[in-house]
Amino acid sequence: MTAHSTAFPAPDPVNPSSVEHGSAPGAVASSGAPHRVDSEVGPLRTVLLHRPGAELKRLTPRNNDQLLFDGIPWVDRAQAEHDAFAAVLRARGVEVLLLSDLLVETLADSRARTAGVHSAVDERRLGIDLADALRSHLATASAEELAVALTAGMTFEELPAAEGASLVRRMHHPHDFAVDPLPNLMFTRDSSVWVGDRVAITSLAMPARRRETALTDIIYAYHPRFHSAGRAYGAHSAPVEGGDVLLLAPGVLAIGVGERTTPAGAESFARSAFADGLAHTVLAVPIVQERATMHLDTVCTMVDRDAVVMYPAVRDTLSAYPLRPDGSGGVLVDGPEPFLSAAAEAMGIERLRVIDTGLDPVTAEREQWDDGNNTLAVAPGVVVAYERNVVTNAKLADAGIEVLRISGSELGSGRGGPRCMSCPVDRAPLVG
Ligand SMILES: NC(=O)NCCC[C@H](N)C(=O)O
């Protein structure tokens, strides 16, 4: 493993994001890193996916609600669907990075191992003795074994055998989780987001997902490919999830505020982006606090440099509070104003087009639930979408958008589509 040499202080192994990142909270000097994302639709060059694995096998009818799944996926089929998704991207020349591969490579670094073990072992749940035993066990596990424990979790019956009596072990059911699984890890969009040449480790709102950012944090801190990448935003700040962050144009962000991202999260993300020179305008966009609209990207995604696909039910009501820097480290707040005109103004275009999906309200509601509006652009006017959203896809095609259809019958049970399942790490700039 390459030595961890950066232009900024080495992270604290048990808390990589604790590094002091420059002037504003979460800010560092520009790294000149080779990764950069300035828009939603610039030709996609590199993307981070997570092929679902053993963590999905932890889902049962007793825990699926708490673990944020609407059903119990058929795991082999979900993996096949995900492989097909990755293949579609590769066929378009996209470099696909798989989170588990990066994690195993990262865990070759002893500081990453320390941080990974620290994130997984919860002394409040295990008690001192069991926590110590688990730490020792994981400390000697191979990188591959540790990566599985970190992603799929561990049950009490999977803990290493121990001498003596432990009340904790004796009173827990053998199938209780000693380390929680992370079945939502495949929604890589939410746990980190690139803005310009910096990566923000987000702050996830739901308890079932919080530990995901420990993994993205150590990957970006210690993987040789990323360890010099600049950071944006503070990983332990107010909740912001990547599904709420849309890069409408270079310097223009929209941040959904609803079930996941809070007003404080949107405001501090904006403050950090302004301090780092990553944005001149952030639109804070209120969305209904419901599961169906958990993130902004469940109702609106960009399909071209000046066009979005949007859930018709919100088209006329979506609003925005434009935030701009006040020049002395603060944030000026305007609005609320209609989202579409506020976005167009900030983007410097005459109009932000909404592809007219013209759906009847029932079909629109069904296809929104199945992530019809959650498309991933691989280039301007070219998007990946779930094939099941037949009507939305047909309307997109009618409007001249090339739709690369993928199957999501099993993947969709986690309530996330192609955008949710992808974290763009590098996009070519938009020219012209
Ligand atoms: N950006 C997204 O909309 N991500 C989908 C996340 C689905 C996951 N089951 C969750 O509830 O967080």
The ligand as a Gaussian input file, in Angstrom:
#p B3LYP/6-31G(d) Opt

LIG

0 1
 N      -31.067000       8.776000      -3.365000
 C      -31.998000       7.896000      -3.015000
 O      -33.183000       8.148000      -3.185000
 N      -31.601000       6.782000      -2.442000
 C      -32.453000       5.698000      -2.127000
 C      -32.197000       5.176000      -0.757000
 C      -33.090000       4.028000      -0.417000
 C      -32.850000       3.476000       0.984000
 N      -33.591000       2.271000       1.184000
 C      -33.245000       4.478000       2.041000
 O      -34.387000       4.437000       2.499000
 O      -32.425000       5.292000       2.436000

